[in-house]
Amino acid sequence: MTSFTRQNLSRLAVPIAGAAIIIAPLLMLFKFHYFYVDWANNLWLIEYMKRYLLANHAFPSAINTQDGLVGMVNPMFYGYLYYPLMGMAAIVVGSARKAVILTQLLQEGLIFSIYGGLFRGVFRRGQYHVQFLTLAFTAIVMWNTYLITKLYGDGGRGEYFAMLCLYLAIGSWIMALRTTSVHRLFYITLSMLNALLILGAHPITAEIGGILYIVIVFVTIPGLIRTTVHKEGLLFYGGILAAGMVASILPWVRTVVDNAGSTYVSTDKIMWFTPTGLKGMLYRIALYPYSHKSIYHGRNAIAPYLCLQVNVPLLLICLATLCMVLYYRKHFSRREKATNAGLLALAFLMYLFSSCSWIKSVTEKIFYSIQFEYRLITYVDLLVLAATVYQIYLLLKIRRTRMKKALLVIFAAALLMSAENVFISESYAYALGDFSQADLSSNVAPGSFYWRNDYANAGIAVIEMTERRMDVSLPLDENILEPESVAFHCSANTVVDTNISSSDYNSVYLDGSEIPKDQLFRKDADSYTYSFTVSEGGEHTLEYRSNASARYVEARKMAVIFSAGMIILTLGLGIASVTARKREQREMLI
């Protein structure tokens, strides 16, 4: 093989490996499968948002379906920005499924670029197999056990999107600390955009992720300002973005606060989802994918314990490098040792919070709304990643060939384990069936849509069966996805059970007059729809209207527009950053 051929192959190796790392987690998405219920639900909600936006040139405050409830106010609480933005993307690319795949491809590409850049900067200190170590470590981080099984195990698109945003927000901010000029503006904007999208996609991820992000920003912002030439300009720019972010989330915060005491949210805490105690601790670090569920149910059945695991390959690198740090401990200062010990202690503490039964009572009081303790695994992985990078940083200060060879072997073994994570996880995808875009009828919710009762008022009184009772359902105008009025005939003192969600944001009208809230009730404890008593017999007309304030509707519209504007701004700064980098490279060659 000539030197020219070897040189060309060497140049192609990195982009080919990079493409493989980025595409691997998406392989299953190209098949016409949907997995657990969240996959179909999320795809359908995006398609609904797309259809509603095209028909009404506005974002819905409620979901209305032909075969179920009307007035489901989910969009006001959950996926506040995610579903409108994804609906807009679906309009551009043609379908919800394409929007999901392309969005994830973009996120994975950005994570590869940012974390690859960070790791390359660390490994260059050792000047030893830089490209292999960088690519391997980036793959191990991106082929995260929890993320992969979250994607294929239950198809939780909102949570998956938010977790990728969290990785991007933190990674971009760190890159901003390491760069200058237009590059710094790009990374700051990208970081703040992703911080906003975390809350707009999955509030539960934002609850802890927001705390982590804010701590990182406040600890490092003095150094960022100190190393910036135009400090006033940076502060002004950052202040405008921060003000826009706060204004964007205020409508959502106000809605949640106003309804905190009465809103119903379904939480099915199935026992196998949350093993605790010693069993829970062991499942978190089991060698994926070999859990007892695999033995009991086989490879093609859902193995729920698998989505509870930390990034085991990354953890093994962390433990191996920790042993090496301890072996060479005389080479490090007290401050370096204390920093490393602090990162490891934080990771272990978060690990305990995610698994120990004796600490569960505390986590439920502090983080009740996270629903499942295993969600803390994301933060275990982030802290383990920080500790691992810091340990590698310390080790590469020591120029020992034997130690570097050991690192190479450790990384190769961990990479093989991560690859197994990706490809075996596909066999665990809990496929409910095949589907095509035609099955995503935006006026009929999937049979698996379990959010029908969410965000209704659970405090509405319950009145059980009476002698005279009838069901009256509002039909749906399929063109605009809004309910129509309906006429019905009944006797005096008849209880009418409607299909209108019992949300405080919904009003029920009988013969053109609003029925007072204190005259509305639910037919049983498991029903979250309005019922009322008709005192006079005869012909009547039933109507539904949303009473979400015009101020809220406009504020959310502006929040979506601001988010879309930040996306466009970030794209423009990204192009400028790439152009500037190429110009810098040309100048270096000259």
FENTAHU-V898255 format. One record per backbone hydrogen bond with DSSP energy under -1.0 kcal/mol. CO is the residue of the C=O (numbers start at 1). NH is the residue of the N-H. Records with the same first field share a line. If there is no record, write none. Layout:
CO: NH, NH
This chain:
2: 6
3: 7
4: 8
5: 9
6: 10
7: 11
8: 12
9: 13
12: 16
13: 17
14: 18
15: 19
16: 20
17: 21
18: 22
19: 23
20: 24
23: 26
24: 27
26: 29
27: 30
28: 31
31: 33
34: 432
36: 39
37: 41
38: 42
39: 43
40: 44
41: 45
42: 46
43: 47
44: 48
45: 49
46: 50
47: 51
48: 52
49: 53
50: 54
51: 55
52: 56
53: 57
63: 72
69: 65
70: 501
72: 63
73: 76
74: 77, 78
79: 83
81: 85
82: 86
83: 87
84: 88
85: 89
86: 90
87: 91
88: 92
89: 93
90: 94
95: 99
96: 100
97: 101
98: 102
99: 103
100: 104
101: 105
102: 106
103: 107
104: 108
105: 109
106: 110
107: 111
108: 112
109: 113
110: 114
111: 115
112: 116
113: 117
114: 118
115: 119
116: 120
117: 121
118: 122
119: 123
120: 124
122: 125
123: 126
129: 133
130: 134
131: 135
132: 136
133: 137
134: 138
135: 139
136: 140
137: 141
138: 142
139: 143
144: 148
145: 149
146: 150
147: 151
148: 152
149: 153
150: 154, 156
152: 430
155: 157
156: 160
157: 161
158: 162
159: 163
160: 164
161: 165
162: 166
163: 167
164: 168
165: 169
166: 170
167: 171
168: 172
169: 173
170: 174
171: 175
172: 176
173: 177
180: 183, 184
181: 185
182: 186
183: 187
184: 188
185: 189
186: 190
187: 191
188: 192
189: 193
190: 194
191: 195
192: 196
193: 197
194: 198
195: 199
196: 200
197: 201
198: 202
200: 81, 82
202: 206
203: 207
205: 209
206: 210
208: 212
209: 213
210: 214
211: 215
212: 216
213: 217
214: 218
215: 219
216: 220
217: 221
220: 224
221: 225
222: 226
223: 227
225: 228
229: 231
230: 234
231: 235
232: 236
233: 237
234: 238
235: 239
236: 240
237: 241
238: 242
239: 243
240: 244
241: 245
242: 246
243: 247
244: 248
245: 249
246: 250
249: 253
250: 254
251: 255
252: 256
253: 257
254: 258
255: 259
257: 260
259: 263
262: 458
264: 455
267: 269
268: 270
270: 273
271: 274
276: 280
277: 281
278: 282
279: 283
280: 284
284: 310
286: 288
287: 290
289: 291
291: 295
292: 296
293: 297
294: 298
303: 306
304: 307
305: 308
306: 309
310: 312
311: 315
312: 316
313: 317
314: 318
315: 319
316: 320
317: 321
318: 322
319: 323
320: 324
321: 325
322: 326
323: 327
324: 328
326: 329
328: 331
329: 332
333: 337
334: 338
335: 339
336: 340
337: 341
338: 342
339: 343
340: 344
341: 345
342: 346
343: 347
344: 348
345: 349
346: 350
347: 351
348: 352
349: 353
350: 354
352: 355, 356
355: 277
359: 363
360: 364
361: 365
362: 366
363: 367
367: 370
368: 371
370: 372
372: 375
373: 376
374: 377
375: 378
376: 380
377: 381
378: 382
379: 383
380: 384
381: 385
382: 386
383: 387
384: 388
385: 389
386: 390
387: 391
388: 392
389: 393
390: 394
391: 395
392: 396
394: 397
395: 398
398: 400
400: 404
401: 405
402: 406
403: 407
404: 408
405: 409
406: 410
407: 411
408: 412
409: 413
410: 414
411: 415
412: 416
413: 417
414: 418
415: 419
416: 420
417: 421
418: 422
419: 423
420: 424
421: 425
424: 427
426: 429
429: 431
433: 34
436: 439
437: 440
439: 441
441: 444
443: 66
446: 449
448: 450
453: 456
456: 264
461: 522
468: 495
470: 497
475: 484
476: 478
477: 481
482: 477
486: 542
488: 540
490: 538
494: 534
495: 470
496: 532
497: 472
499: 70
500: 530
501: 503
502: 457
503: 506
505: 547
507: 545
508: 515
509: 543
510: 513
513: 510
516: 519
517: 520
521: 531
522: 463
524: 527
528: 502
530: 498
531: 521
532: 496
534: 493, 494
538: 490
540: 488
541: 511
542: 486
543: 509
545: 507
549: 553
550: 554
551: 555
552: 556
553: 557
554: 558
555: 559
556: 560
557: 561
558: 562
559: 563
560: 564
561: 565
562: 566
563: 567
564: 568
565: 569
566: 570
567: 571
568: 572
569: 573
570: 574
571: 575
572: 576
573: 577
574: 578
575: 579
576: 580
577: 581
578: 582
579: 583
580: 584
581: 585
582: 586
583: 587
584: 588
585: 589
586: 590
